[in-house]
Amino acid sequence: MRRTTRYPVSGANSLWHVYKTVPFGKVVKNFIVIQAARYTPFLGMKNWLYKTFLRMNIGDQTSFALMVMLDVMFPEKISVGKNTVIGYNTTILAHEYLIKEYRLGEVEIGSEVMIGANTTILPGVKIGDGAIVSAGTLVHKDVPQGAFVGGNPMRVIYTKEELAERWRDDEIYGVRTEK
């Protein structure tokens, strides 16, 4: 179950209430920063922009690939651990605007996490340290520490223990791995 806080609205759908929930100036500033960072090839500069202007908590040596799209409304609700890779064109959301309500939720991405390209991460999820998320995955629930997950809907492909066993077997049976 995702950890989101629900805010009911009346009348028009919740997106019509957007500037009652987040200031217009904040959205404009966030949009400009996120768009600039999406295209810059300098990883350190991206992290500096995110930390300085979006108030995100980002660990050292974390890499956001080209075209990563962060939540424009609430990027400060996203945190990423150290030495993590967020793959090309990944979307990370901390909000959902629905018909009769909107929801907000923290997104916590651990350290040493690998997120494949074109992944979508929904609000209110936690991705544990050392997890691997396959490309094109819809992350709609928590990812256990060290697990390998993928698909739409997401499912656990290998647990931390099963993945360790596979890697050990690769070493025992001489499967070539790049160093």
OpenMM code with the backbone's topology and positions (N, CA, C; nanometers):
from openmm import Vec3, app, unit

residues = "MET ARG ARG THR THR ARG TYR PRO VAL SER GLY ALA ASN SER LEU TRP HIS VAL TYR LYS THR VAL PRO PHE GLY LYS VAL VAL LYS ASN PHE ILE VAL ILE GLN ALA ALA ARG TYR THR PRO PHE LEU GLY MET LYS ASN TRP LEU TYR LYS THR PHE LEU ARG MET ASN ILE GLY ASP GLN THR SER PHE ALA LEU MET VAL MET LEU ASP VAL MET PHE PRO GLU LYS ILE SER VAL GLY LYS ASN THR VAL ILE GLY TYR ASN THR THR ILE LEU ALA HIS GLU TYR LEU ILE LYS GLU TYR ARG LEU GLY GLU VAL GLU ILE GLY SER GLU VAL MET ILE GLY ALA ASN THR THR ILE LEU PRO GLY VAL LYS ILE GLY ASP GLY ALA ILE VAL SER ALA GLY THR LEU VAL HIS LYS ASP VAL PRO GLN GLY ALA PHE VAL GLY GLY ASN PRO MET ARG VAL ILE TYR THR LYS GLU GLU LEU ALA GLU ARG TRP ARG ASP ASP GLU ILE TYR GLY VAL ARG THR GLU LYS".split()
positions = [
    Vec3(0.0833, -0.1181, 0.0000),
    Vec3(0.0000, 0.0000, 0.0000),
    Vec3(0.0880, 0.1248, 0.0000),
    Vec3(0.0586, 0.2163, -0.0882),
    Vec3(0.1338, 0.3411, -0.0939),
    Vec3(0.0930, 0.4324, 0.0212),
    Vec3(0.1894, 0.5075, 0.0694),
    Vec3(0.1660, 0.6010, 0.1790),
    Vec3(0.1386, 0.7404, 0.1221),
    Vec3(0.0116, 0.7716, 0.1021),
    Vec3(-0.0267, 0.9034, 0.0534),
    Vec3(-0.1289, 0.9644, 0.1473),
    Vec3(-0.1303, 1.0959, 0.1490),
    Vec3(-0.2320, 1.1686, 0.2241),
    Vec3(-0.3357, 1.2170, 0.1241),
    Vec3(-0.4620, 1.1946, 0.1555),
    Vec3(-0.5720, 1.2273, 0.0642),
    Vec3(-0.6356, 1.3605, 0.1039),
    Vec3(-0.6628, 1.4436, 0.0019),
    Vec3(-0.7247, 1.5737, 0.0224),
    Vec3(-0.8478, 1.5832, -0.0684),
    Vec3(-0.9674, 1.5706, -0.0111),
    Vec3(-1.0890, 1.5767, -0.0935),
    Vec3(-1.1126, 1.7184, -0.1475),
    Vec3(-1.1756, 1.7259, -0.2648),
    Vec3(-1.2156, 1.8536, -0.3244),
    Vec3(-1.3628, 1.8437, -0.3636),
    Vec3(-1.4258, 1.9587, -0.3793),
    Vec3(-1.5648, 1.9585, -0.4245),
    Vec3(-1.5747, 2.0439, -0.5502),
    Vec3(-1.6771, 2.0187, -0.6288),
    Vec3(-1.6943, 2.0914, -0.7544),
    Vec3(-1.6127, 2.0272, -0.8648),
    Vec3(-1.5343, 2.1078, -0.9327),
    Vec3(-1.4523, 2.0597, -1.0446),
    Vec3(-1.3468, 1.9607, -0.9945),
    Vec3(-1.2896, 1.8830, -1.0874),
    Vec3(-1.1862, 1.7863, -1.0510),
    Vec3(-1.0682, 1.8564, -0.9829),
    Vec3(-0.9873, 1.7784, -0.9144),
    Vec3(-0.8830, 1.8353, -0.8289),
    Vec3(-0.7786, 1.9160, -0.9055),
    Vec3(-0.7552, 1.8848, -1.0314),
    Vec3(-0.6556, 1.9614, -1.1071),
    Vec3(-0.7002, 2.1063, -1.1273),
    Vec3(-0.8307, 2.1299, -1.1302),
    Vec3(-0.8813, 2.2674, -1.1384),
    Vec3(-0.8478, 2.3459, -1.0118),
    Vec3(-0.8168, 2.2771, -0.9040),
    Vec3(-0.7834, 2.3401, -0.7766),
    Vec3(-0.6317, 2.3520, -0.7569),
    Vec3(-0.5530, 2.3254, -0.8601),
    Vec3(-0.4090, 2.3117, -0.8464),
    Vec3(-0.3435, 2.4321, -0.7795),
    Vec3(-0.3823, 2.5539, -0.8165),
    Vec3(-0.3130, 2.6699, -0.7592),
    Vec3(-0.3670, 2.7102, -0.6232),
    Vec3(-0.4617, 2.6343, -0.5723),
    Vec3(-0.5001, 2.6452, -0.4315),
    Vec3(-0.4123, 2.5518, -0.3481),
    Vec3(-0.3525, 2.4508, -0.4138),
    Vec3(-0.2705, 2.3516, -0.3435),
    Vec3(-0.1219, 2.3819, -0.3525),
    Vec3(-0.0797, 2.4519, -0.4556),
    Vec3(0.0621, 2.4846, -0.4741),
    Vec3(0.0689, 2.6209, -0.5435),
    Vec3(0.1544, 2.7110, -0.4958),
    Vec3(0.1623, 2.8445, -0.5566),
    Vec3(0.2105, 2.8398, -0.7012),
    Vec3(0.1505, 2.9239, -0.7845),
    Vec3(0.1849, 2.9306, -0.9266),
    Vec3(0.3336, 2.9599, -0.9463),
    Vec3(0.3879, 3.0533, -0.8692),
    Vec3(0.5302, 3.0887, -0.8818),
    Vec3(0.6214, 2.9707, -0.8540),
    Vec3(0.5851, 2.8885, -0.7566),
    Vec3(0.6639, 2.7694, -0.7249),
    Vec3(0.6639, 2.6731, -0.8437),
    Vec3(0.5487, 2.6544, -0.9053),
    Vec3(0.5385, 2.5635, -1.0201),
    Vec3(0.6248, 2.6144, -1.1360),
    Vec3(0.6194, 2.7441, -1.1636),
    Vec3(0.7001, 2.8016, -1.2724),
    Vec3(0.8485, 2.7824, -1.2444),
    Vec3(0.8917, 2.8181, -1.1222),
    Vec3(1.0334, 2.8027, -1.0858),
    Vec3(1.0757, 2.6564, -1.0984),
    Vec3(0.9978, 2.5649, -1.0410),
    Vec3(1.0309, 2.4227, -1.0458),
    Vec3(1.0394, 2.3730, -1.1895),
    Vec3(0.9441, 2.4149, -1.2729),
    Vec3(0.9426, 2.3732, -1.4131),
    Vec3(1.0707, 2.4163, -1.4843),
    Vec3(1.1119, 2.5400, -1.4629),
    Vec3(1.2330, 2.5908, -1.5286),
    Vec3(1.3566, 2.5133, -1.4821),
    Vec3(1.3679, 2.4916, -1.3511),
    Vec3(1.4828, 2.4177, -1.2974),
    Vec3(1.4842, 2.2739, -1.3501),
    Vec3(1.3697, 2.2079, -1.3461),
    Vec3(1.3630, 2.0681, -1.3909),
    Vec3(1.3939, 2.0570, -1.5396),
    Vec3(1.3404, 2.1470, -1.6210),
    Vec3(1.3685, 2.1413, -1.7651),
    Vec3(1.5162, 2.1665, -1.7939),
    Vec3(1.5771, 2.2611, -1.7253),
    Vec3(1.7210, 2.2864, -1.7442),
    Vec3(1.8015, 2.1623, -1.7065),
    Vec3(1.7669, 2.1018, -1.5935),
    Vec3(1.8405, 1.9837, -1.5469),
    Vec3(1.8189, 1.8632, -1.6390),
    Vec3(1.7012, 1.8504, -1.6971),
    Vec3(1.6732, 1.7358, -1.7851),
    Vec3(1.7707, 1.7300, -1.9022),
    Vec3(1.8162, 1.8457, -1.9487),
    Vec3(1.9001, 1.8523, -2.0675),
    Vec3(2.0484, 1.8680, -2.0390),
    Vec3(2.0855, 1.9011, -1.9158),
    Vec3(2.2273, 1.9206, -1.8886),
    Vec3(2.2990, 1.7865, -1.8772),
    Vec3(2.4181, 1.7771, -1.9383),
    Vec3(2.4943, 1.6532, -1.9279),
    Vec3(2.5811, 1.6468, -1.8016),
    Vec3(2.5791, 1.7508, -1.7199),
    Vec3(2.6663, 1.7583, -1.6037),
    Vec3(2.5941, 1.7088, -1.4782),
    Vec3(2.6301, 1.5888, -1.4325),
    Vec3(2.5598, 1.5252, -1.3211),
    Vec3(2.5686, 1.6066, -1.1928),
    Vec3(2.6850, 1.6611, -1.1631),
    Vec3(2.7010, 1.7426, -1.0435),
    Vec3(2.6132, 1.8666, -1.0469),
    Vec3(2.6004, 1.9252, -1.1648),
    Vec3(2.5164, 2.0442, -1.1787),
    Vec3(2.3692, 2.0097, -1.1563),
    Vec3(2.3261, 1.8950, -1.2101),
    Vec3(2.1869, 1.8517, -1.1872),
    Vec3(2.1588, 1.8403, -1.0385),
    Vec3(2.2465, 1.7703, -0.9671),
    Vec3(2.2257, 1.7500, -0.8242),
    Vec3(2.2252, 1.8836, -0.7497),
    Vec3(2.3128, 1.9748, -0.7885),
    Vec3(2.3167, 2.1064, -0.7257),
    Vec3(2.1861, 2.1817, -0.7504),
    Vec3(2.1365, 2.1777, -0.8741),
    Vec3(2.0093, 2.2442, -0.9053),
    Vec3(1.8958, 2.1861, -0.8212),
    Vec3(1.8899, 2.0538, -0.8144),
    Vec3(1.7830, 1.9882, -0.7394),
    Vec3(1.7904, 2.0208, -0.5896),
    Vec3(1.9105, 2.0169, -0.5333),
    Vec3(1.9267, 2.0454, -0.3901),
    Vec3(1.9006, 2.1924, -0.3591),
    Vec3(1.9546, 2.2806, -0.4417),
    Vec3(1.9495, 2.4240, -0.4142),
    Vec3(1.8119, 2.4840, -0.4394),
    Vec3(1.7521, 2.4533, -0.5530),
    Vec3(1.6288, 2.5202, -0.5928),
    Vec3(1.5020, 2.4398, -0.5650),
    Vec3(1.5142, 2.3066, -0.5574),
    Vec3(1.3956, 2.2231, -0.5359),
    Vec3(1.3897, 2.1656, -0.3949),
    Vec3(1.4936, 2.1887, -0.3150),
    Vec3(1.5003, 2.1412, -0.1764),
    Vec3(1.4917, 1.9889, -0.1664),
    Vec3(1.5486, 1.9205, -0.2638),
    Vec3(1.5496, 1.7739, -0.2608),
    Vec3(1.6675, 1.7241, -0.1782),
    Vec3(1.6519, 1.6085, -0.1164),
    Vec3(1.7591, 1.5428, -0.0432),
    Vec3(1.8195, 1.4379, -0.1369),
    Vec3(1.9436, 1.4616, -0.1809),
    Vec3(2.0092, 1.3730, -0.2775),
    Vec3(2.1475, 1.3372, -0.2246),
    Vec3(2.1777, 1.2073, -0.2217),
    Vec3(2.3071, 1.1602, -0.1742),
    Vec3(2.4191, 1.1845, -0.2725),
    Vec3(2.5406, 1.1757, -0.2215),
    Vec3(2.6604, 1.1942, -0.3046),
    Vec3(2.6655, 1.0912, -0.4164),
    Vec3(2.7179, 1.1334, -0.5292),
    Vec3(2.7435, 1.0493, -0.6464),
    Vec3(2.6183, 0.9853, -0.7048),
    Vec3(2.5027, 1.0403, -0.6743),
    Vec3(2.3801, 0.9934, -0.7381),
    Vec3(2.3728, 1.0536, -0.8772),
    Vec3(2.3254, 0.9758, -0.9727),
    Vec3(2.3213, 1.0181, -1.1122),
    Vec3(2.1792, 1.0165, -1.1657),
    Vec3(2.1346, 1.1313, -1.2152),
    Vec3(2.0073, 1.1428, -1.2853),
    Vec3(2.0398, 1.1497, -1.4341),
    Vec3(1.9941, 1.0514, -1.5098),
    Vec3(2.0229, 1.0472, -1.6524),
    Vec3(1.9478, 1.1586, -1.7262),
    Vec3(1.9782, 1.1718, -1.8526),
    Vec3(1.9123, 1.2679, -1.9398),
    Vec3(1.7612, 1.2459, -1.9382),
    Vec3(1.6857, 1.3530, -1.9345),
    Vec3(1.5396, 1.3548, -1.9501),
    Vec3(1.4602, 1.3009, -1.8312),
    Vec3(1.5227, 1.2829, -1.7144),
    Vec3(1.4475, 1.2422, -1.5961),
    Vec3(1.3490, 1.3537, -1.5624),
    Vec3(1.2230, 1.3173, -1.5375),
    Vec3(1.1177, 1.4143, -1.5080),
    Vec3(1.0753, 1.4003, -1.3628),
    Vec3(1.1076, 1.5013, -1.2836),
    Vec3(1.0681, 1.5027, -1.1424),
    Vec3(0.9324, 1.5688, -1.1269),
    Vec3(0.8684, 1.5419, -1.0160),
    Vec3(0.7396, 1.6020, -0.9845),
    Vec3(0.7543, 1.7543, -0.9818),
    Vec3(0.6806, 1.8233, -1.0672),
    Vec3(0.6910, 1.9689, -1.0791),
    Vec3(0.6266, 2.0386, -0.9597),
    Vec3(0.5227, 1.9802, -0.9035),
    Vec3(0.4494, 2.0452, -0.7955),
    Vec3(0.5188, 2.0296, -0.6594),
    Vec3(0.5695, 1.9087, -0.6308),
    Vec3(0.6218, 1.8794, -0.4974),
    Vec3(0.7545, 1.8017, -0.5027),
    Vec3(0.8571, 1.8540, -0.5691),
    Vec3(0.9836, 1.7796, -0.5788),
    Vec3(1.0526, 1.7607, -0.4434),
    Vec3(1.0228, 1.8484, -0.3486),
    Vec3(1.0840, 1.8384, -0.2156),
    Vec3(1.0401, 1.7124, -0.1420),
    Vec3(0.9389, 1.6439, -0.1915),
    Vec3(0.8919, 1.5193, -0.1308),
    Vec3(0.9668, 1.3970, -0.1854),
    Vec3(1.0664, 1.4209, -0.2710),
    Vec3(1.1458, 1.3124, -0.3291),
    Vec3(1.2835, 1.3137, -0.2643),
    Vec3(1.3287, 1.1972, -0.2164),
    Vec3(1.4653, 1.1855, -0.1642),
    Vec3(1.5322, 1.0644, -0.2282),
    Vec3(1.6618, 1.0787, -0.2530),
    Vec3(1.7395, 0.9740, -0.3184),
    Vec3(1.8701, 0.9567, -0.2412),
    Vec3(1.9050, 0.8314, -0.2119),
    Vec3(2.0277, 0.8016, -0.1382),
    Vec3(2.1527, 0.8222, -0.2209),
    Vec3(2.2633, 0.7728, -0.1698),
    Vec3(2.3912, 0.7934, -0.2367),
    Vec3(2.4190, 0.6860, -0.3425),
    Vec3(2.4957, 0.7256, -0.4438),
    Vec3(2.5439, 0.6352, -0.5489),
    Vec3(2.4315, 0.5575, -0.6175),
    Vec3(2.3222, 0.6272, -0.6434),
    Vec3(2.2062, 0.5685, -0.7098),
    Vec3(2.2007, 0.6186, -0.8532),
    Vec3(2.1484, 0.5372, -0.9443),
    Vec3(2.1313, 0.5756, -1.0848),
    Vec3(1.9824, 0.5782, -1.1164),
    Vec3(1.9358, 0.6925, -1.1670),
    Vec3(1.7982, 0.7077, -1.2127),
    Vec3(1.8065, 0.7123, -1.3655),
    Vec3(1.7495, 0.6128, -1.4328),
    Vec3(1.7648, 0.5956, -1.5765),
    Vec3(1.6905, 0.6967, -1.6626),
    Vec3(1.7313, 0.7001, -1.7872),
    Vec3(1.6786, 0.7906, -1.8896),
    Vec3(1.5258, 0.7957, -1.8898),
    Vec3(1.4725, 0.9164, -1.8933),
    Vec3(1.3298, 0.9415, -1.9124),
    Vec3(1.2407, 0.8838, -1.8020),
    Vec3(1.2975, 0.8626, -1.6856),
    Vec3(1.2187, 0.8154, -1.5721),
    Vec3(1.1351, 0.9305, -1.5179),
    Vec3(1.0134, 0.9009, -1.4724),
    Vec3(0.9252, 0.9995, -1.4107),
    Vec3(0.9063, 0.9623, -1.2642),
    Vec3(0.9255, 1.0621, -1.1755),
    Vec3(0.9069, 1.0400, -1.0324),
    Vec3(0.8005, 1.1379, -0.9838),
    Vec3(0.6873, 1.0840, -0.9390),
    Vec3(0.5733, 1.1649, -0.8965),
    Vec3(0.5563, 1.1617, -0.7455),
    Vec3(0.5223, 1.2763, -0.6874),
    Vec3(0.4904, 1.2844, -0.5453),
    Vec3(0.3461, 1.3287, -0.5254),
    Vec3(0.2724, 1.3451, -0.6346),
    Vec3(0.1320, 1.3866, -0.6264),
    Vec3(0.0489, 1.3116, -0.7297),
    Vec3(-0.0819, 1.3070, -0.7025),
    Vec3(-0.1804, 1.2561, -0.7982),
    Vec3(-0.3016, 1.3476, -0.7891),
    Vec3(-0.3419, 1.4045, -0.9001),
    Vec3(-0.4655, 1.4832, -0.9035),
    Vec3(-0.5726, 1.3952, -0.9664),
    Vec3(-0.6748, 1.3637, -0.8883),
    Vec3(-0.7825, 1.2748, -0.9308),
    Vec3(-0.9117, 1.3554, -0.9449),
    Vec3(-1.0238, 1.2898, -0.9671),
    Vec3(-1.1504, 1.3605, -0.9857),
    Vec3(-1.1960, 1.4274, -0.8557),
    Vec3(-1.2110, 1.3504, -0.7497),
    Vec3(-1.2696, 1.4023, -0.6256),
    Vec3(-1.1683, 1.4296, -0.5148),
    Vec3(-1.0403, 1.4078, -0.5433),
    Vec3(-0.9370, 1.4311, -0.4429),
    Vec3(-0.8016, 1.4418, -0.5108),
    Vec3(-0.7058, 1.4944, -0.4347),
    Vec3(-0.5667, 1.4826, -0.4760),
    Vec3(-0.4914, 1.4160, -0.3623),
    Vec3(-0.3784, 1.3536, -0.3964),
    Vec3(-0.3004, 1.2791, -0.2978),
    Vec3(-0.1553, 1.3224, -0.3069),
    Vec3(-0.0923, 1.3300, -0.1920),
    Vec3(0.0507, 1.3611, -0.1839),
    Vec3(0.1194, 1.2501, -0.1070),
    Vec3(0.2415, 1.2155, -0.1495),
    Vec3(0.3173, 1.1127, -0.0797),
    Vec3(0.4665, 1.1255, -0.1029),
    Vec3(0.5420, 1.1016, 0.0027),
    Vec3(0.6883, 1.1022, -0.0067),
    Vec3(0.7343, 0.9859, -0.0951),
    Vec3(0.8391, 1.0100, -0.1722),
    Vec3(0.9051, 0.9052, -0.2497),
    Vec3(1.0463, 0.8925, -0.1944),
    Vec3(1.0785, 0.7749, -0.1441),
    Vec3(1.2100, 0.7506, -0.0865),
    Vec3(1.2819, 0.6456, -0.1704),
    Vec3(1.3912, 0.6871, -0.2306),
    Vec3(1.4733, 0.5965, -0.3103),
    Vec3(1.6044, 0.5801, -0.2343),
    Vec3(1.6404, 0.4568, -0.2046),
    Vec3(1.7569, 0.4284, -0.1205),
    Vec3(1.8899, 0.4512, -0.1900),
    Vec3(1.9947, 0.4048, -0.1260),
    Vec3(2.1313, 0.4129, -0.1780),
    Vec3(2.1626, 0.2901, -0.2614),
    Vec3(2.2532, 0.3092, -0.3578),
    Vec3(2.2987, 0.1989, -0.4450),
    Vec3(2.1827, 0.1353, -0.5197),
    Vec3(2.0840, 0.2154, -0.5577),
    Vec3(1.9670, 0.1681, -0.6321),
    Vec3(1.9898, 0.1930, -0.7802),
    Vec3(1.9454, 0.1002, -0.8633),
    Vec3(1.9509, 0.1159, -1.0092),
    Vec3(1.8084, 0.1175, -1.0611),
    Vec3(1.7696, 0.2293, -1.1230),
    Vec3(1.6366, 0.2412, -1.1823),
    Vec3(1.6529, 0.2511, -1.3329),
    Vec3(1.5968, 0.1560, -1.4052),
    Vec3(1.6095, 0.1508, -1.5498),
    Vec3(1.5317, 0.2612, -1.6199),
    Vec3(1.5626, 0.2798, -1.7468),
    Vec3(1.5011, 0.3845, -1.8291),
    Vec3(1.3500, 0.3680, -1.8389),
    Vec3(1.2828, 0.4808, -1.8581),
    Vec3(1.1381, 0.4847, -1.8828),
    Vec3(1.0546, 0.4230, -1.7710),
    Vec3(1.1030, 0.4349, -1.6495),
    Vec3(1.0294, 0.3872, -1.5328),
    Vec3(0.9418, 0.5004, -1.4806),
    Vec3(0.8267, 0.4659, -1.4250),
    Vec3(0.7408, 0.5634, -1.3576),
    Vec3(0.7276, 0.5218, -1.2126),
    Vec3(0.7577, 0.6162, -1.1224),
    Vec3(0.7495, 0.5909, -0.9789),
    Vec3(0.6354, 0.6762, -0.9248),
    Vec3(0.5367, 0.6104, -0.8636),
    Vec3(0.4186, 0.6783, -0.8115),
    Vec3(0.4429, 0.7295, -0.6693),
    Vec3(0.3596, 0.8240, -0.6242),
    Vec3(0.3769, 0.8807, -0.4905),
    Vec3(0.3577, 0.7783, -0.3798),
    Vec3(0.4311, 0.8014, -0.2693),
    Vec3(0.4110, 0.7203, -0.1497),
    Vec3(0.4815, 0.5873, -0.1484),
    Vec3(0.5841, 0.5702, -0.2336),
    Vec3(0.6558, 0.4426, -0.2336),
    Vec3(0.7970, 0.4600, -0.1805),
    Vec3(0.8507, 0.3492, -0.1328),
    Vec3(0.9881, 0.3439, -0.0856),
    Vec3(1.0598, 0.2346, -0.1637),
    Vec3(1.1752, 0.2695, -0.2191),
    Vec3(1.2592, 0.1731, -0.2906),
    Vec3(1.3810, 0.1503, -0.2021),
    Vec3(1.3972, 0.0271, -0.1553),
    Vec3(1.5020, -0.0052, -0.0589),
    Vec3(1.6419, -0.0008, -0.1170),
    Vec3(1.7398, 0.0124, -0.0281),
    Vec3(1.8809, 0.0145, -0.0668),
    Vec3(1.9151, -0.1078, -0.1520),
    Vec3(1.9961, -0.0861, -0.2546),
    Vec3(2.0455, -0.1959, -0.3369),
    Vec3(1.9451, -0.2578, -0.4316),
    Vec3(1.8274, -0.2002, -0.4414),
    Vec3(1.7251, -0.2559, -0.5309),
    Vec3(1.7591, -0.2257, -0.6768),
    Vec3(1.7058, -0.3086, -0.7648),
    Vec3(1.7193, -0.2895, -0.9095),
    Vec3(1.5778, -0.2876, -0.9667),
    Vec3(1.5467, -0.1808, -1.0401),
    Vec3(1.4164, -0.1664, -1.1033),
    Vec3(1.4376, -0.1742, -1.2537),
    Vec3(1.3777, -0.2729, -1.3172),
    Vec3(1.3931, -0.2941, -1.4605),
    Vec3(1.3354, -0.1771, -1.5400),
    Vec3(1.3898, -0.1560, -1.6594),
    Vec3(1.3407, -0.0503, -1.7479),
    Vec3(1.1917, -0.0688, -1.7758),
    Vec3(1.1204, 0.0422, -1.7853),
    Vec3(0.9798, 0.0403, -1.8214),
    Vec3(0.8855, -0.0040, -1.7111),
    Vec3(0.9314, -0.0037, -1.5876),
    Vec3(0.8499, -0.0518, -1.4759),
    Vec3(0.7594, 0.0584, -1.4215),
    Vec3(0.6392, 0.0212, -1.3802),
    Vec3(0.5502, 0.1096, -1.3065),
    Vec3(0.5632, 0.0718, -1.1590),
    Vec3(0.6335, 0.1553, -1.0823),
    Vec3(0.6554, 0.1285, -0.9404),
    Vec3(0.5350, 0.1828, -0.8641),
    Vec3(0.4439, 0.0923, -0.8282),
    Vec3(0.3187, 0.1307, -0.7633),
    Vec3(0.3106, 0.0833, -0.6183),
    Vec3(0.4185, 0.0217, -0.5698),
    Vec3(0.4252, -0.0221, -0.4308),
    Vec3(0.5721, -0.0272, -0.3911),
    Vec3(0.5967, -0.0477, -0.2620),
    Vec3(0.7339, -0.0497, -0.2118),
    Vec3(0.8156, -0.1603, -0.2784),
    Vec3(0.9457, -0.1327, -0.2921),
    Vec3(1.0407, -0.2290, -0.3467),
    Vec3(1.1313, -0.2721, -0.2313),
    Vec3(1.1362, -0.4017, -0.2007),
    Vec3(1.2208, -0.4467, -0.0896),
    Vec3(1.3690, -0.4204, -0.1149),
    Vec3(1.4412, -0.4024, -0.0088),
    Vec3(1.5857, -0.3826, -0.0158),
    Vec3(1.6504, -0.4971, -0.0935),
    Vec3(1.7348, -0.4625, -0.1917),
    Vec3(1.8114, -0.5619, -0.2664),
    Vec3(1.7345, -0.6418, -0.3692),
    Vec3(1.6049, -0.6181, -0.3850),
    Vec3(1.5233, -0.6961, -0.4789),
    Vec3(1.5431, -0.6466, -0.6217),
    Vec3(1.5156, -0.7352, -0.7164),
    Vec3(1.5118, -0.7015, -0.8585),
    Vec3(1.3655, -0.7087, -0.8998),
    Vec3(1.3094, -0.5946, -0.9434),
    Vec3(1.1677, -0.5873, -0.9776),
    Vec3(1.1512, -0.5373, -1.1205),
    Vec3(1.0341, -0.5647, -1.1778),
    Vec3(1.0062, -0.5139, -1.3113),
    Vec3(0.8626, -0.5383, -1.3514),
    Vec3(0.8234, -0.4728, -1.4598),
    Vec3(0.6932, -0.4966, -1.5191),
    Vec3(0.5893, -0.3908, -1.4902),
    Vec3(0.4747, -0.4114, -1.5540),
    Vec3(0.3587, -0.3245, -1.5348),
    Vec3(0.2355, -0.4139, -1.5310),
    Vec3(0.1820, -0.4433, -1.4130),
    Vec3(0.2243, -0.3882, -1.2850),
    Vec3(0.3546, -0.4518, -1.2372),
    Vec3(0.4249, -0.3798, -1.1513),
    Vec3(0.5521, -0.4260, -1.0996),
    Vec3(0.5347, -0.5534, -1.0182),
    Vec3(0.6328, -0.6407, -1.0329),
    Vec3(0.6373, -0.7613, -0.9494),
    Vec3(0.7825, -0.7899, -0.9150),
    Vec3(0.8038, -0.8635, -0.8083),
    Vec3(0.9395, -0.9021, -0.7695),
    Vec3(0.9837, -1.0159, -0.8607),
    Vec3(1.0942, -0.9944, -0.9293),
    Vec3(1.1504, -1.0977, -1.0176),
    Vec3(1.2467, -1.1851, -0.9385),
    Vec3(1.3343, -1.1216, -0.8606),
    Vec3(1.4254, -1.1926, -0.7705),
    Vec3(1.4302, -1.1189, -0.6379),
    Vec3(1.4251, -1.1930, -0.5295),
    Vec3(1.4484, -1.1331, -0.3977),
    Vec3(1.5979, -1.1071, -0.3834),
    Vec3(1.6343, -1.0378, -0.2794),
    Vec3(1.7760, -1.0109, -0.2518),
    Vec3(1.8547, -1.1414, -0.2439),
    Vec3(1.7975, -1.2411, -0.1757),
    Vec3(1.8652, -1.3699, -0.1571),
    Vec3(1.8770, -1.4464, -0.2897),
    Vec3(1.7712, -1.4467, -0.3699),
    Vec3(1.7752, -1.5158, -0.4996),
    Vec3(1.8751, -1.4500, -0.5934),
    Vec3(1.8825, -1.3185, -0.5903),
    Vec3(1.9767, -1.2463, -0.6749),
    Vec3(2.1205, -1.2758, -0.6331),
    Vec3(2.1460, -1.2793, -0.5031),
    Vec3(2.2797, -1.3127, -0.4527),
    Vec3(2.3192, -1.4533, -0.4958),
    Vec3(2.2231, -1.5471, -0.4919),
    Vec3(2.2486, -1.6850, -0.5358),
    Vec3(2.2859, -1.6890, -0.6842),
    Vec3(2.2133, -1.6154, -0.7662),
    Vec3(2.2435, -1.6110, -0.9108),
    Vec3(2.3835, -1.5564, -0.9354),
    Vec3(2.4190, -1.4485, -0.8646),
    Vec3(2.5515, -1.3890, -0.8838),
    Vec3(2.6608, -1.4847, -0.8360),
    Vec3(2.6365, -1.5565, -0.7264),
    Vec3(2.7335, -1.6533, -0.6777),
    Vec3(2.7497, -1.7672, -0.7788),
    Vec3(2.6376, -1.8141, -0.8344),
    Vec3(2.6439, -1.9203, -0.9360),
    Vec3(2.7212, -1.8732, -1.0587),
    Vec3(2.7020, -1.7486, -1.0985),
    Vec3(2.7759, -1.6947, -1.2132),
    Vec3(2.9265, -1.7015, -1.1885),
    Vec3(2.9685, -1.6696, -1.0665),
    Vec3(3.1107, -1.6737, -1.0340),
    Vec3(3.1621, -1.8173, -1.0287),
    Vec3(3.0832, -1.9072, -0.9714),
    Vec3(3.1241, -2.0466, -0.9590),
    Vec3(3.1369, -2.1122, -1.0960),
    Vec3(3.0397, -2.0870, -1.1836),
    Vec3(3.0358, -2.1543, -1.3132),
    Vec3(3.1070, -2.0749, -1.4234),
    Vec3(3.1771, -1.9706, -1.3841),
    Vec3(3.2616, -1.8992, -1.4785),
    Vec3(3.1878, -1.8124, -1.5784),
    Vec3(3.0668, -1.7691, -1.5460),
    Vec3(2.9977, -1.6778, -1.6351),
    Vec3(3.0735, -1.5464, -1.6304),
    Vec3(3.1080, -1.4967, -1.7471),
    Vec3(3.1885, -1.3770, -1.7556),
    Vec3(3.1092, -1.2545, -1.7122),
    Vec3(3.1673, -1.1781, -1.6224),
    Vec3(3.1086, -1.0502, -1.5832),
    Vec3(3.2112, -0.9415, -1.6038),
    Vec3(3.1642, -0.8247, -1.6426),
    Vec3(3.2540, -0.7112, -1.6647),
    Vec3(3.2988, -0.6563, -1.5310),
    Vec3(3.4215, -0.6149, -1.5248),
    Vec3(3.4768, -0.5556, -1.4010),
    Vec3(3.5035, -0.4098, -1.4239),
] * unit.nanometer
topology = app.Topology()
chain = topology.addChain("A")
for resn in residues:
    res = topology.addResidue(resn, chain)
    for name in ("N", "CA", "C"):
        topology.addAtom(name, app.Element.getBySymbol(name[0]), res)
